């Protein structure tokens, strides 16, 4: 399977961000990608009034993403916000394309490093996998990467690949933590991990305390090795995933079969 990780910087305007999704999906399709993964909060970056920009999955923004997926013949996975009870929103991944329409609400909310995502975002509760061309794929979002049990749940559901859109908050040591956690989660579950982070903001961008991104999107193999990665700047990573490698690694390192707890 050929996939693309679109490392972009989104702003506060969902329509402008949608134009970026369209441009990147077209570029990915031209490069032969079947699956195009965008970051968390692609609809609007954190710092926007989330309750005001949130739309249901049958709303116009999600509908436009479905149109982009149909136009390009790809499966598009993109971060957006959907309404939730009590005035909060859900931090949602939309996965859509030919024969597929699914969503995942972020389970683990970013109440860490001085941020309290749960003030504005309601947590999800369901582990979600999708099937693309016969390959089962697990969905996760940003802070989820600190919880290995979710990725093992993907593996238990038959996934050979997990996708991780993110808006990774910057700070001392955060890039190193991001890179370490990606490799660890791939090893924990012996599966491929494809992580699409927001690009680091340009120096000219206004400062914000909201989590934006640090870049360093990456594709990690089931043996924990980084197969390809970007730096902090915007970019499009296109790479091939050999799903047969998952079974080969699991024969050598049977951590899933050897679990006692």
TORGUTOR-88301 format. One record per residue (C-alpha): residue number from 1; y, z, x. Coordinates in nm, 2 decimals, padded with zeros to 4 digits. Example, Ala and Ser with C-alpha at 12.3 -4.5 7.8 and 13.67 -1.06 7.14 Angstrom:
2
[r 1 [-00.45 00.78 01.23]]
[r 2 [-00.11 00.71 01.37]]
END
This chain:
261
[r 1 [00.00 00.00 00.00]]
[r 2 [00.34 -00.09 00.13]]
[r 3 [00.62 00.16 00.03]]
[r 4 [00.99 00.19 00.10]]
[r 5 [01.19 00.51 00.14]]
[r 6 [01.55 00.45 00.04]]
[r 7 [01.76 00.70 00.24]]
[r 8 [02.10 00.68 00.06]]
[r 9 [02.41 00.89 00.00]]
[r 10 [02.49 00.93 -00.36]]
[r 11 [02.81 01.04 -00.52]]
[r 12 [02.93 01.19 -00.84]]
[r 13 [02.93 00.87 -01.05]]
[r 14 [02.59 00.78 -01.20]]
[r 15 [02.69 00.41 -01.25]]
[r 16 [02.79 00.36 -00.89]]
[r 17 [02.46 00.53 -00.78]]
[r 18 [02.27 00.30 -01.01]]
[r 19 [02.42 00.00 -00.83]]
[r 20 [02.29 00.14 -00.50]]
[r 21 [01.94 00.19 -00.66]]
[r 22 [01.94 -00.18 -00.77]]
[r 23 [02.05 -00.30 -00.42]]
[r 24 [01.79 -00.09 -00.24]]
[r 25 [01.51 -00.18 -00.47]]
[r 26 [01.58 -00.55 -00.43]]
[r 27 [01.58 -00.51 -00.05]]
[r 28 [01.26 -00.32 -00.06]]
[r 29 [01.09 -00.58 -00.29]]
[r 30 [01.21 -00.86 -00.05]]
[r 31 [01.03 -00.67 00.23]]
[r 32 [00.71 -00.66 00.03]]
[r 33 [00.72 -00.30 -00.09]]
[r 34 [00.52 -00.21 -00.40]]
[r 35 [00.66 00.14 -00.43]]
[r 36 [01.03 00.24 -00.37]]
[r 37 [01.11 00.61 -00.34]]
[r 38 [01.47 00.74 -00.38]]
[r 39 [01.60 01.09 -00.31]]
[r 40 [01.64 01.38 -00.54]]
[r 41 [01.96 01.38 -00.73]]
[r 42 [02.01 01.00 -00.69]]
[r 43 [02.16 01.00 -01.04]]
[r 44 [02.44 01.22 -00.92]]
[r 45 [02.46 01.45 -00.62]]
[r 46 [02.46 01.82 -00.64]]
[r 47 [02.81 01.94 -00.69]]
[r 48 [02.85 01.72 -01.00]]
[r 49 [02.87 01.89 -01.34]]
[r 50 [02.50 01.85 -01.40]]
[r 51 [02.50 01.93 -01.77]]
[r 52 [02.76 01.66 -01.83]]
[r 53 [02.58 01.39 -01.64]]
[r 54 [02.22 01.47 -01.76]]
[r 55 [02.06 01.22 -01.99]]
[r 56 [01.72 01.21 -02.16]]
[r 57 [01.44 01.00 -02.02]]
[r 58 [01.50 00.75 -02.30]]
[r 59 [01.88 00.73 -02.22]]
[r 60 [02.07 00.45 -02.07]]
[r 61 [02.05 00.55 -01.70]]
[r 62 [01.67 00.58 -01.70]]
[r 63 [01.66 00.26 -01.91]]
[r 64 [01.86 00.08 -01.64]]
[r 65 [01.61 00.21 -01.37]]
[r 66 [01.33 00.07 -01.58]]
[r 67 [01.50 -00.26 -01.58]]
[r 68 [01.54 -00.25 -01.20]]
[r 69 [01.17 -00.18 -01.16]]
[r 70 [01.08 -00.47 -01.40]]
[r 71 [01.32 -00.70 -01.23]]
[r 72 [01.18 -00.63 -00.88]]
[r 73 [00.82 -00.59 -00.98]]
[r 74 [00.81 -00.25 -00.80]]
[r 75 [00.73 00.11 -00.90]]
[r 76 [01.06 00.30 -00.86]]
[r 77 [01.06 00.68 -00.81]]
[r 78 [01.41 00.83 -00.85]]
[r 79 [01.57 01.17 -00.89]]
[r 80 [01.78 01.24 -01.20]]
[r 81 [01.88 01.52 -01.43]]
[r 82 [01.76 01.56 -01.79]]
[r 83 [01.88 01.81 -02.06]]
[r 84 [01.69 02.14 -02.08]]
[r 85 [01.73 02.43 -02.32]]
[r 86 [02.00 02.69 -02.28]]
[r 87 [02.26 02.45 -02.14]]
[r 88 [02.06 02.40 -01.82]]
[r 89 [01.91 02.07 -01.70]]
[r 90 [01.57 01.97 -01.55]]
[r 91 [01.56 01.83 -01.20]]
[r 92 [01.35 01.53 -01.29]]
[r 93 [01.17 01.25 -01.10]]
[r 94 [01.13 00.93 -01.30]]
[r 95 [00.84 00.72 -01.19]]
[r 96 [00.85 00.38 -01.36]]
[r 97 [00.73 00.03 -01.31]]
[r 98 [00.49 -00.23 -01.45]]
[r 99 [00.23 -00.04 -01.66]]
[r 100 [00.37 00.30 -01.55]]
[r 101 [00.62 00.55 -01.70]]
[r 102 [00.60 00.91 -01.60]]
[r 103 [00.82 01.20 -01.50]]
[r 104 [00.80 01.53 -01.30]]
[r 105 [01.03 01.83 -01.34]]
[r 106 [01.08 02.02 -01.01]]
[r 107 [00.87 02.34 -01.02]]
[r 108 [01.02 02.54 -00.73]]
[r 109 [01.39 02.59 -00.76]]
[r 110 [01.62 02.63 -00.46]]
[r 111 [01.72 02.99 -00.48]]
[r 112 [01.75 03.03 -00.11]]
[r 113 [02.01 03.00 00.18]]
[r 114 [02.28 03.13 -00.06]]
[r 115 [02.21 02.87 -00.33]]
[r 116 [02.09 02.95 -00.68]]
[r 117 [01.96 02.63 -00.84]]
[r 118 [01.81 02.83 -01.12]]
[r 119 [02.15 02.91 -01.26]]
[r 120 [02.19 02.55 -01.37]]
[r 121 [01.83 02.41 -01.36]]
[r 122 [01.53 02.50 -01.56]]
[r 123 [01.20 02.50 -01.37]]
[r 124 [00.91 02.26 -01.45]]
[r 125 [00.56 02.39 -01.48]]
[r 126 [00.33 02.08 -01.47]]
[r 127 [00.16 01.93 -01.16]]
[r 128 [00.21 01.55 -01.20]]
[r 129 [00.02 01.26 -01.04]]
[r 130 [00.06 00.89 -01.11]]
[r 131 [-00.17 00.59 -01.03]]
[r 132 [-00.03 00.28 -00.86]]
[r 133 [-00.27 00.00 -00.78]]
[r 134 [-00.57 00.23 -00.79]]
[r 135 [-00.40 00.49 -00.56]]
[r 136 [-00.34 00.84 -00.70]]
[r 137 [00.00 00.98 -00.59]]
[r 138 [00.14 01.33 -00.64]]
[r 139 [00.50 01.40 -00.72]]
[r 140 [00.71 01.68 -00.56]]
[r 141 [01.08 01.75 -00.50]]
[r 142 [01.26 01.90 -00.20]]
[r 143 [01.21 02.28 -00.20]]
[r 144 [00.86 02.22 -00.33]]
[r 145 [00.77 02.14 00.03]]
[r 146 [00.77 02.51 00.11]]
[r 147 [00.48 02.57 -00.13]]
[r 148 [00.15 02.43 00.01]]
[r 149 [-00.04 02.50 -00.31]]
[r 150 [00.13 02.22 -00.49]]
[r 151 [00.02 01.96 -00.24]]
[r 152 [-00.33 02.10 -00.24]]
[r 153 [-00.32 02.06 -00.62]]
[r 154 [-00.23 01.70 -00.57]]
[r 155 [-00.53 01.66 -00.34]]
[r 156 [-00.75 01.84 -00.59]]
[r 157 [-00.63 01.59 -00.86]]
[r 158 [-00.75 01.30 -00.63]]
[r 159 [-00.42 01.21 -00.47]]
[r 160 [-00.42 01.03 -00.13]]
[r 161 [-00.04 01.04 -00.11]]
[r 162 [00.24 01.28 -00.21]]
[r 163 [00.60 01.17 -00.26]]
[r 164 [00.88 01.41 -00.18]]
[r 165 [01.23 01.30 -00.28]]
[r 166 [01.49 01.55 -00.15]]
[r 167 [01.85 01.66 -00.10]]
[r 168 [01.77 01.89 00.19]]
[r 169 [02.05 02.14 00.25]]
[r 170 [02.20 02.12 00.60]]
[r 171 [02.24 02.42 00.83]]
[r 172 [02.12 02.57 01.16]]
[r 173 [01.76 02.47 01.22]]
[r 174 [01.72 02.29 00.88]]
[r 175 [01.63 01.95 01.03]]
[r 176 [01.36 02.12 01.24]]
[r 177 [01.23 02.31 00.94]]
[r 178 [01.22 01.98 00.73]]
[r 179 [01.02 01.80 01.00]]
[r 180 [00.78 02.09 01.05]]
[r 181 [00.72 02.14 00.68]]
[r 182 [00.65 01.77 00.62]]
[r 183 [00.38 01.77 00.88]]
[r 184 [00.24 02.10 00.77]]
[r 185 [00.20 01.99 00.41]]
[r 186 [00.03 01.67 00.51]]
[r 187 [-00.21 01.87 00.71]]
[r 188 [-00.26 02.14 00.44]]
[r 189 [-00.38 01.88 00.19]]
[r 190 [-00.50 01.61 00.44]]
[r 191 [-00.30 01.34 00.26]]
[r 192 [-00.02 01.10 00.33]]
[r 193 [00.33 01.24 00.27]]
[r 194 [00.63 01.02 00.21]]
[r 195 [00.96 01.20 00.20]]
[r 196 [01.29 01.04 00.10]]
[r 197 [01.59 01.26 00.18]]
[r 198 [01.96 01.19 00.10]]
[r 199 [02.13 01.06 00.41]]
[r 200 [02.36 01.30 00.59]]
[r 201 [02.72 01.27 00.45]]
[r 202 [02.96 01.08 00.66]]
[r 203 [03.22 01.28 00.85]]
[r 204 [03.49 01.14 00.62]]
[r 205 [03.32 01.28 00.31]]
[r 206 [03.47 01.59 00.15]]
[r 207 [03.29 01.91 00.25]]
[r 208 [03.08 02.08 -00.02]]
[r 209 [02.86 02.39 -00.03]]
[r 210 [02.61 02.20 -00.25]]
[r 211 [02.28 02.08 -00.09]]
[r 212 [02.34 01.71 00.00]]
[r 213 [02.11 01.58 00.27]]
[r 214 [02.03 01.56 00.64]]
[r 215 [01.84 01.23 00.64]]
[r 216 [01.53 01.21 00.86]]
[r 217 [01.32 01.06 00.58]]
[r 218 [00.96 01.02 00.71]]
[r 219 [00.61 00.90 00.65]]
[r 220 [00.35 01.14 00.77]]
[r 221 [-00.02 01.06 00.80]]
[r 222 [-00.30 01.28 00.67]]
[r 223 [-00.36 01.40 01.03]]
[r 224 [00.00 01.54 01.04]]
[r 225 [00.14 01.27 01.27]]
[r 226 [00.47 01.11 01.19]]
[r 227 [00.41 00.74 01.15]]
[r 228 [00.77 00.64 01.09]]
[r 229 [01.10 00.81 01.04]]
[r 230 [01.47 00.75 01.00]]
[r 231 [01.76 00.93 01.16]]
[r 232 [02.05 01.10 00.97]]
[r 233 [02.23 00.78 00.87]]
[r 234 [02.15 00.57 00.56]]
[r 235 [01.86 00.33 00.60]]
[r 236 [01.56 00.18 00.43]]
[r 237 [01.22 00.26 00.58]]
[r 238 [00.94 00.02 00.49]]
[r 239 [00.59 00.11 00.60]]
[r 240 [00.22 00.06 00.51]]
[r 241 [-00.01 00.34 00.39]]
[r 242 [-00.39 00.31 00.47]]
[r 243 [-00.54 00.52 00.19]]
[r 244 [-00.89 00.49 00.35]]
[r 245 [-00.76 00.70 00.64]]
[r 246 [-00.75 01.00 00.40]]
[r 247 [-01.12 01.01 00.36]]
[r 248 [-01.18 00.96 00.73]]
[r 249 [-00.95 01.26 00.81]]
[r 250 [-01.11 01.48 00.55]]
[r 251 [-01.46 01.41 00.70]]
[r 252 [-01.33 01.55 01.03]]
[r 253 [-01.12 01.83 00.90]]
[r 254 [-01.27 01.97 00.58]]
[r 255 [-00.99 02.22 00.50]]
[r 256 [-01.01 02.15 00.13]]
[r 257 [-01.39 02.18 00.11]]
[r 258 [-01.38 02.49 00.34]]
[r 259 [-01.14 02.69 00.13]]
[r 260 [-01.25 03.04 00.03]]
[r 261 [-00.95 03.15 -00.18]]
END
